[in-house]
Amino acid sequence: MLKFYYTPLSPNARRVWITLLEKGIEFEPIILKLNGDQFQADFLEINPFHHIPVIVDDGFKVIESLAILDYLESKYPTPSLLPNDAQALAKVRMVQMVTANELFPKIISLIAESPESPQFGKAVEHINIGLKFLSEIIGDRTFFSGEQLTLADIVAGTVIPFLPNLGVSLDDYPQLKNWCEQINQRPAWQKTKLNDADFEEFKRRVRFLVRLRRREMNRDNQADEHK
């Protein structure tokens, strides 16, 4: 049976979790608390970068959430979560990459920065650029690729619905707002959603990691100055 290493708090892991549920793939859940579990020797043999999510399917290891999604789509093609049309497929990929590369990093800024800080304002501006772009892609369709749920909806659907809770309104993007409401009602989203306490814990961990990263950068900069 496929093994799925994850933590429920991780949006990247959640996109894999939702895909497994939407495809009806049986799996063995292996939850890592990320309090040191990820540095244990047995897990480092699976992923030397000590990140989740990871799947192991018939002995084959796959790391990185987007690579896992592609693997699951190829290995378990029914139901299909990718369109065949070239333009539709390009739209799915654009939604995935804009979400991962443009929206999610700025969400980290929303969590780590004070709402009064310039960084917070810049993050909101950048997110709104992304939301405008995604609104143009979805148009008046039910999903990003029409009437069919795709990997675009799964990736974006683990990020965009959280924005109102972080100070970014979706009122100027009515189709995205309606889309959020619809996908949040799907059983896979209901099963994997974070409760309020979990969401606060996710934010706490993000703030801790940001502070840790900043301390490391300051230490590195100081070391460079003394060279």
Steps between C-alpha positions, in 0.01 A plus 500: 500500500615854424652674801436871550732695729351834601380738765139625483622857563693520171322653196749319272417169662129579491504532120631142481253382763207648307623344175519157663143542628361639173652207310389246758853364545548285808797605709668453835519837677826564684483827693823682585476752780801693365638529851798290400327213322622635167864469609481136602728269303217289358325806355823653369549182299170581329557874464848634578359856490278416803189656345144380469294390315647176375336193354642150464306294247608140446844599622523803270569824691366838380577831672377855422124546494461603135710203386284274718183636338637427152600151607156426643331628185716277278488191722132532593337676202136448606339736574709729284617822661677642196348612168631377164461828310829690474359839604297354786805311624708818483239678710513226762878526517487880522253484789721249680818702455347841575354356819825335604744773392304825530220457753633259761827687574301818555265317735805429711557877509139560609551261789846618601458876467290753690202635300648849545835408346597596142580134430143401582362763262733392222396139552131593468572691179683204351226258603238719335698490176493122524129489579421723202700270275325189635159668466569551132587132461192365676264748332142389558583128518433274796864390518820631347469255213125519448263253664775255596694514825873501425831525678472877453201510733671274751819707519325838504231361727744440783615864497239749376222405748727605789555853369194664665625369837831677436363841408452464122138533386365307202210740452660650188529153349145361513567195284797398713290556810222278362758241396643496855157443646433211261825312545490543878180294495662206324554197729877501444526861616269438794705199611834684480406851617676660794298601801563837662748359749697323227509815290639699792762230554593518130549876530707457817730257325537728199599792724752281682659381177518855363671623818741207487583569136562868571734417788693264273527767231621761750757256635622424148521869415699572814736215421553639148581844641776354715667311221 
